[in-house]
Amino acid sequence: MAEGYFVIDSDGHVTETQDMLQPYLRPENRGRLLWSRDAWDRSFGGTLGKDNNDPKVQLADMDADGIDVQAVFSTRGISLSAMREVDLAVDIARAYNDWLSDFCATDAARLKPIALIALQDVDEAVREARRAVEELGHVGVMLPTNVLDEDIGHRRYWPFYEEVERLGVGLAIHGGIRASQRMHGRFGQFIAVHTLAFPFECMAALTGLIFAGVPAMFPKLRIAAMEASCGWVPFLMDRMDEEFEIRGSREAPLLKAKPSEYMKGGAFYYAFELEESTLPYVMERVGTDKLLYASDYPHWDTSWPNSVATFTEREDVNDADKKQILAQNPQTFYGFQC
């Protein structure tokens, strides 16, 4: 625990490996290459971040940063939605969720698993979300920003949203470099790729979901935009409202209110960068109760082991708001209690 604060990390990661998943896969998929990595030097030759797939190390590293509870996301699986072999993608999601369940069982009170799904097959995604939550105890489900370049607001995905709403867990939108290459394919340096890929993809995902009417059709579905900053949220609210005012009655007929009303309503949450200068303004526009602290451990751009201190030492956020962001908001979003 950080001094004076109970801290829930809304977006930490584990570095799952191909070898570790092998025993959990169907026999016909064991020994296969599950995913390939691009050549970007994310870690500057191993000098930034770390890889970890040991739960005891995860817990020790949480202690080092002052994190009490962590929502644990996939690393390799972030780009599962770009996989074209649907049956393999479905099997990887199932195997990963089983493996992660075992990983988090080391300390179930502190390690909270977030399920991976292959939305390429909607029926299987529904079944896997149900299994992960009801049988394995996952507290949330990760949602890709697109599925094979398709808008996730498309109606064929609605049975999945209906099921997650019924399950009562958080649905966390999480982009990935390989899953969003159409956003950054023009660039030849990772600095430009990473600057835009995550926020642009989350903006596109929310635009598709909202104009399609998903928050109106599933009003109890809680959705969070993870690892994408938050300064763009007021801009997107204003931009979507302007478009909706002119074209909404015909092209977004399911919405019962302006897009901004949904974005600052009870169903949407936003993670932020720990030193993001626009955070106080976003708090004013959307409400402190919609913001989530995230460490992004153990990735190359994490502030670990100083991520908690980086936020708690901010002078432009008061103590009560810090406590709400660090402890209450993630419990409300994910639907568990500590």
N, C-alpha and C positions, 0 to 999 in steps of 0.2 A: 504493500500500500504506500502510495506517495503521501508525504506528510500532510495530514488534514483532509485527504481525498480518498474516496473509494473509486477505483478506476476500472472501467470496462472498455476494453479495446474493441471497437466495432468492426475492425478490418485488419486482422493479422493474417499471416500466411504460414503454410508449411510447404517444404520443398519435396513433394512426393517424387519418387524415382520409378523408372520403368521396372527395375528388378523387384522393388517392394510390392508392386501391384500384381506381379505375375501369378502368385498363388490364388489371388482372388478372381482372376479372369476365367472365363469359360475355357476348357481345354483347347479348343480350336484356335484361340487367340493368344495362347501362351507362347512366348518366344518371338512374337511379332514386334516390329517397331511401332510403338503406340503413338508417338508424336516426334517430330523433328524440330530442332531449334534453328533459328536464323543465326546469322553471323555477327549481329550487333554486339559490340563489346560493352554490355551493360555495366559490368563491374570494374571497368578500367583495369583489366588484367588481374582480377581477384582482390583489388584493394578496397572495393566498396561492397557493403552488405555481406551476406553469408548465405550458405545453404544449410538447411536444417530439417531433418526428418526424425529426430529423436525427441520423444515427448518430455523426457527429463531435462534435456537441454532447453526445450521450449519453456518449461516452467522456470528454470533457473534464469533464463534471459528475461522473462516477464518480471521476475523479482528484481533483477538488476535495473529495470526501467521504472518499477513501481506500479506495474499492471497487476490487478487482482484477478480479472477474468478476461478471457480473450475469445472472440468469435474467430474461428479458424477456417480460412478459405484455402482453396487450391492455388497452386502456382501454374503448373503445366496445363491444368485443365481449364484455365481461363479462356483458352482459344479452342476449346472442344467444339464450339459452334461452327468452326470453319472446316470441320472434318466431313468429307463427302461420303465415306463409308458409314452409312447410318447404323448398321448392326454393330459395327465395331465401336462407334461412339456410344451407343446404348450400353454396351458391355463395359466400357471404360468407366462410365458414370457409375454403374452399379458396383464395380470392383472398387473404385475409389471411395465410395461412400461406406462400404464395408471396412476398408482399410482405415479410413479416418475415424470411424466409430471405435475401432480398437485403439487407435492412437490417443483419442480423447478420453478413453476409459481409464487411462493412467491417473487422471484427476478430473472426474466428470463435473465437479463443482467449479473448476476454473477454466477448463478447456471446452468450448461450446462449438460443436461441429456445424458447418454450413454445407448443405448438400449440393452436389454437382448433378446437373441433368443434361440430357441430350435432347434439345427441343426440336431436332430434325424429325423426330418421331413423337408427335404430340401425345398419342395414347400411352406410349412408353414413359414419356416424361411425367404424365399424370400418375401413373402407377409407381414410378420411382420416387417422386416427391412424397407420395403417401407412405411408401415403405420406409423412406429415410426418416420421416418425422415420427410416424406412429410406431414403427418397430425398432429403429436405431436411435431415436432420441435427438435427431438434428433439430436445431432451433431456428433455422432459416434455409432458404434456397437461393442459390446464385443464379441470376438471370443474365444471359449475354445481351450485348447491345444490339446485335443483329444475328440472324441465323442464315448462313450462306448468303450474306448480303441482302437478306429480306427484312423488311420492317417488322419489328416484333409487335406492332399494334394490329397486325393482320388478324382477321377473325378466326383463322384456323388455329390460332394459339389460345383462344378464349377458354376452351375447356381446362387448360392448364391454369390460367388465372383464377378460374372458378374454384379449382381444387385447392390452390394455395390459400385463397381467401377462406375456404372452409377449414383448412388446417390451422389457421390463425397464427402463422409464423411470418417473419419478415421476408420480403422478396428483394434481394440486393442486386441491383444492376452493376455489373463489373465489366469494364472493357478490357481489351487485350490488344497488343500490337498486331499480332498475326490475324486477329479476327476483324480488324478494321483497316486493312491496307488501302482500301479505296480512299480513305481520308488522308493518307500521307505518302502515297506511292511516288509522288514527285520529288521527294527529298532524298539526299544522299548521305545525310548525317543523322545519327540517332538523337542528337540534341533537338533537332527540329521535329523529328518523328514523335518523340515522347512529349514535347511541349503541347502538341495539338491532338494527338490520337485519342487520349482518354477523355478530355473535356468535350471535344467535338462529337465523339461517339455517344456520350451520355446525353448531350443536347439533342442529337438526332433521335435517340431512343425515346426520350421523354416526349419530344414533339410527336412522334408516331403514336405512342401510347395515348397521349391526351387527346389529340385530334380524332383518333379512332373511337374515343368514347370509353376507354377501359376504366378510368376512375369513376365514371358515371354508372357503368354497368356493374362494377364490383367495388362499391363504396367502402367496404371494410378491408380491402386489400392494401396492405402497407408496403410501400415501395421506397427504396433508398438508392440514390446515385452515389456510388462509392469511388474513391480514388480519382476524382475528377475536378478537384477544387470546388469552390462555391460562388466565386465572384460573378460568374455568368448567369446565375439564377435570376436576379432582378432583371437583367437584360432580356432573358428568354421570356419571362413573365410579360414584360411590356410588348415585346415583339409578337408573341402569340396572341395577346389581347387585341393588338392592332389588326392582325390578320382576321381574327375571329369576328371582330366587329363588322367587317365588310363581307366576309365570305362564309362565316360560321353556320348560318341558318341552312345553307345548302351543302356545304362540304364537311361540316362537323355537327350534324344535326342531333347527335345523342347527348351532347354536352348541355347540362342544365344551368351552367354558370360559366363565367369567363375562365379561360385557362389559368390565369393567375390565382383565382379563388381555389382551384384544385391544388395548385403548386404550393400554396401556403396553408392549405387545409390540413386536416388530421392524418391524411394518408401518405404524404410525401416527406421524405427525410433526405438530408444532404451531408455527406462527409466534407471535410475542409482540410486544406493544407495548414499545418500548425502555425506558420508565420504569415498566413495570408492577410494582407493589409485591409482587405474589404470585409473581413469577418464581422466587425461591429455593424456595418451597414446592412449586411445580409441578415444579421440577427434582428435588426429593426424592421426589415421588409417582410421576412417570412416567420420570424419568431424564434426565440432561443430554443424552444422545445422541439425544433425540427432539425437540429444540428448534432452531428456525431463525431466524436474524436476517434481517430484511427492512427495506428503506428506504422502500418504497412511493413512490419517486421516479417521476414528478414531481408527484404529486397534491397537492391543497390541504393535506392533513394530514401530509405528509412532514416529517421533521426535516432534510432536506438543506439545506445541505451539512454538517450536524453529526450525521447519524444514527449513523455509526460511533463517533464520540467519545462520544455520549450513552450508548452501550452499554459501550464499553471503559472509561469512567471510573466505572462503577458499582463501589461498594465492597462490595456484598453478593454478588458473583460472583467466584470466584477466577480467576487468570490461565489456568490449564489449562482450565477450563470455558469461558472466553471463546474460547480458541483452537479448542476442539472445535466450539463452536456456530458460529463464524465461518467455519471452513474444512472440517472433516471431515464434519459432519452433512449439509450440502447436497450434497456429493459422493456420500455414501452414498444419500441420498434420490433424487437425480436420476439417479445411475448414471454419472457421468462422473468423470474424474480430471484434476487440474491438475498 
